[in-house]
Amino acid sequence: MNTTKYTTSNFNSAGLDASQLCSRKLWQLVSRNVTGRVKDSDHDKISDKDLSAAIEELAKRRHYLEELQKIGKLRAGSSH
């Protein structure tokens, strides 16, 4: 079981560095924050700015596009 937490290289004073996380972790962050399955005290709670950065990074990588469309975070036929 993977119990890896964020490292200081994933966050900086400006927030999340989405380019440093794997697509699976980005999707976990997005899906948990969008669906409300994350509590304020949860380590996966991220700001709206960081949520947008994670979504943009996934779209740029062209990963989880169908899932992003299903939760309303990506328009059909759009790459961002």
N, C-alpha and C positions, 0 to 999 in steps of 0.2 A: 504494500500500500504506500502510495506516495504522499508524504506529509510535508512537502516543500511549501514554505511560505515565501512571501515576497522577499527579495533581497534589496539592499540599498541601490543596486544598479537598475532595478525596475522602477524605482521612484526617485524623483529629484524634487527640489523645492517647488517646481512648477507642476508636479503631479506625476502621473503615470507615464512611463516611456513605453508606449504600446509596441514599438518596433522591437523591443527586447524580449517580448513574451511570445510563446508559441501560440498558434492559432487556436488550439484547444483551450488554453487558459483564457485567451481573450474571449472566446465564445462563452465560457463559464461565467466570466465577469459580466458580460452583456446580458446573458439570459437570466442570471440571478437578480441583477439590478432592475431589469425591465419588468420581470414578472412579480417583483415584490417579495421574492423568497429570501431576501437578505435583510438582516436587522441592522439598525444604526451602529451597533457595537461589533458587528461581524467584520472580520478582516477583509472580506470581499466587497465591502461597501465602497463605492467610488463616486466621485463628484460627477455632475452632468458633463463637465468639460472632458474628464477622463473617459466617461462613457462614450461620448462622441468620438474621441480619439481612437478608442478600441474598435468602434463600428467602422470608422474610416480605414483603419489598418486592415481589418478583415475584408472590406470591400476592395481595397487596393491589392490584397493578396488573392482575391477572388475565392475566398474560403467562406463557407457557411452562408452563401448568398440566399439559398432557398429559405433557410431558417430565419435570416434577417428580414426577408420579405414577409414571412408568416407572422412575425411579431410587429410588423409595421415600421421597421427601421430602414427599409430599403425599398424603393419603388421597383416594380416589375420592369425589366429591360434596362435598368440602371446599373452602372458599375460602382456608384457611390450613393 
